[in-house]
Amino acid sequence: MSVDYPTTQSDYTAQPPSSARAADEDLPTAACWRLVEASQVGRLALDGYDGRPDVFPLNFIVHDGNVFIRSARGTKLRTIAKRPSVAFEVDGCDERFYWSVMIRANAHRMDSDAEIEASGILDLSSWSLREKHDFVRLTPIGMTGRRFPRRSRSTANAGAASALMPHV
């Protein structure tokens, strides 16, 4: 399945909000995908064995509207087998904005050689030194993204200070 993303960058490169209303903005899905595709590291959140959330930083690739990760045997694979509902988060910044994208997904260990090869996951190298011979596909069921204007430290600190001051 091929995913056709709009070629225009207008939804991502829109002018920042005016300083009078400098606030965060929701990002359209196509802009979220472009940000995720241009990233190398994300965080996988899943229900831990004790019922508390676990978060794992990891490398990933995007192919045909899915996110693919490599994994070593262990906690992630055992948890996904029992509870495949996960969240995957990627964030970053550029010269004008901080941004964050959250993907809710169903995770499934891949076992078909044809599917593994077609996904491109074999070309993904992990920053971790552990051997990672298992492959997981995250199939998105929802995606949200936000961006926040970057401000100078003095502007951010002044805003925080004024928010704490009582209004008389």
C-alpha positions as CSV (number, residue, x, y, z in Angstrom):
1,M,0.0,0.0,0.0
2,S,1.4,3.3,-1.0
3,V,0.7,6.4,1.1
4,D,0.5,9.6,-0.9
5,Y,1.4,12.7,1.2
6,P,0.7,16.2,-0.1
7,T,3.8,17.7,-1.6
8,T,3.2,21.2,-0.3
9,Q,4.8,22.2,2.9
10,S,2.3,25.0,3.5
11,D,0.6,23.3,6.4
12,Y,3.9,22.9,8.2
13,T,5.6,26.1,7.2
14,A,2.7,28.4,8.0
15,Q,3.6,31.7,9.6
16,P,4.1,31.5,13.4
17,P,1.2,32.8,15.5
18,S,1.4,36.5,16.3
19,S,3.0,37.4,19.6
20,A,-0.4,38.6,20.8
21,R,-1.6,35.0,20.6
22,A,1.6,33.0,20.6
23,A,0.2,29.6,21.4
24,D,0.6,26.0,20.4
25,E,-1.0,24.8,17.2
26,D,-2.5,21.4,16.1
27,L,-0.7,20.0,13.1
28,P,-2.5,18.3,10.2
29,T,-1.8,14.6,9.7
30,A,0.3,15.1,6.6
31,A,2.6,17.5,8.5
32,C,2.8,15.0,11.4
33,W,4.0,12.3,9.0
34,R,6.6,14.5,7.4
35,L,8.1,15.3,10.9
36,V,8.0,11.6,11.9
37,E,9.6,10.5,8.6
38,A,12.4,13.0,9.1
39,S,13.2,11.7,12.6
40,Q,15.4,8.9,13.8
41,V,14.5,8.4,17.4
42,G,11.1,8.0,19.1
43,R,9.7,6.6,22.3
44,L,7.5,3.5,22.5
45,A,5.1,3.6,25.5
46,L,3.3,0.4,26.6
47,D,1.7,-1.2,29.6
48,G,4.5,-2.7,31.7
49,Y,4.2,-6.2,33.3
50,D,3.3,-4.6,36.6
51,G,0.5,-2.5,35.1
52,R,2.6,0.7,35.1
53,P,3.7,2.3,31.9
54,D,7.1,1.7,30.3
55,V,8.8,3.9,27.8
56,F,11.6,2.8,25.5
57,P,13.6,5.1,23.3
58,L,14.4,3.5,19.9
59,N,15.3,4.0,16.3
60,F,12.5,3.4,13.7
61,I,11.6,3.8,10.1
62,V,8.3,4.7,8.4
63,H,7.0,2.8,5.4
64,D,3.6,2.8,3.8
65,G,1.9,4.5,6.7
66,N,3.3,2.2,9.4
67,V,6.2,2.6,11.8
68,F,8.7,-0.2,12.0
69,I,11.1,-1.0,14.9
70,R,13.8,-3.6,15.6
71,S,13.8,-5.2,19.0
72,A,15.8,-7.7,21.1
73,R,14.0,-10.5,22.9
74,G,12.6,-9.3,26.2
75,T,10.1,-6.9,27.7
76,K,8.9,-5.1,24.6
77,L,8.1,-8.3,22.7
78,R,6.5,-10.0,25.7
79,T,4.3,-7.0,26.5
80,I,3.3,-6.4,22.9
81,A,2.2,-10.1,22.6
82,K,-0.2,-9.7,25.5
83,R,-1.2,-6.0,25.1
84,P,-0.6,-4.7,21.5
85,S,-2.1,-1.2,22.1
86,V,0.8,1.2,22.3
87,A,1.7,4.8,21.9
88,F,4.7,6.1,19.9
89,E,6.0,9.6,20.4
90,V,8.5,11.7,18.4
91,D,9.4,15.2,19.1
92,G,12.0,17.8,18.0
93,C,12.6,21.4,17.1
94,D,13.7,23.6,14.3
95,E,14.7,27.2,14.2
96,R,11.1,28.4,14.8
97,F,9.2,25.7,16.6
98,Y,9.3,22.9,19.1
99,W,7.0,20.0,18.0
100,S,5.6,16.7,19.2
101,V,3.7,13.9,17.4
102,M,1.9,11.1,19.2
103,I,0.8,8.0,17.4
104,R,-1.6,5.5,18.9
105,A,-1.1,2.2,17.3
106,N,-1.5,-1.6,17.4
107,A,1.9,-3.3,17.6
108,H,2.5,-6.7,16.0
109,R,5.7,-8.8,15.8
110,M,6.5,-9.5,12.1
111,D,7.2,-13.1,11.2
112,S,6.9,-13.2,7.4
113,D,10.2,-12.8,5.6
114,A,8.4,-11.1,2.7
115,E,6.8,-8.5,5.0
116,I,10.1,-7.9,6.8
117,E,12.0,-7.3,3.5
118,A,9.2,-5.2,2.0
119,S,9.1,-2.9,5.1
120,G,12.8,-1.8,4.7
121,I,13.4,-2.6,8.4
122,L,16.5,-4.6,7.6
123,D,18.3,-1.4,6.6
124,L,17.6,0.2,10.0
125,S,20.6,0.3,12.3
126,S,20.0,0.7,16.0
127,W,22.0,3.1,18.1
128,S,21.9,0.3,20.8
129,L,24.7,-2.3,20.8
130,R,22.3,-5.1,21.5
131,E,21.5,-7.5,18.7
132,K,18.0,-6.9,17.5
133,H,16.7,-9.7,15.3
134,D,13.0,-9.2,15.9
135,F,10.8,-6.8,14.0
136,V,7.7,-5.0,15.0
137,R,5.1,-3.1,12.9
138,L,3.1,-0.3,14.5
139,T,-0.1,0.2,12.6
140,P,-1.5,3.7,13.5
141,I,-5.1,4.0,14.7
142,G,-4.7,7.7,15.5
143,M,-2.2,10.5,15.2
144,T,-2.0,14.0,16.8
145,G,0.7,16.6,16.6
146,R,1.4,20.0,18.0
147,R,3.9,22.7,17.5
148,F,5.0,25.5,19.8
149,P,6.7,28.7,18.9
150,R,10.3,28.9,20.2
151,R,10.9,31.9,22.4
152,S,14.0,33.3,23.9
153,R,14.8,32.3,27.4
154,S,14.2,35.8,28.7
155,T,10.8,35.9,27.0
156,A,9.8,32.5,28.4
157,N,11.0,33.4,31.9
158,A,9.2,36.7,31.8
159,G,6.0,35.0,30.8
160,A,6.3,32.4,33.5
161,A,7.1,35.1,36.1
162,S,4.1,37.2,35.1
163,A,1.8,34.2,35.3
164,L,2.9,33.7,38.9
165,M,2.3,37.4,39.9
166,P,-1.1,38.2,41.4
167,H,-3.2,40.5,39.3
168,V,-4.3,43.5,41.3
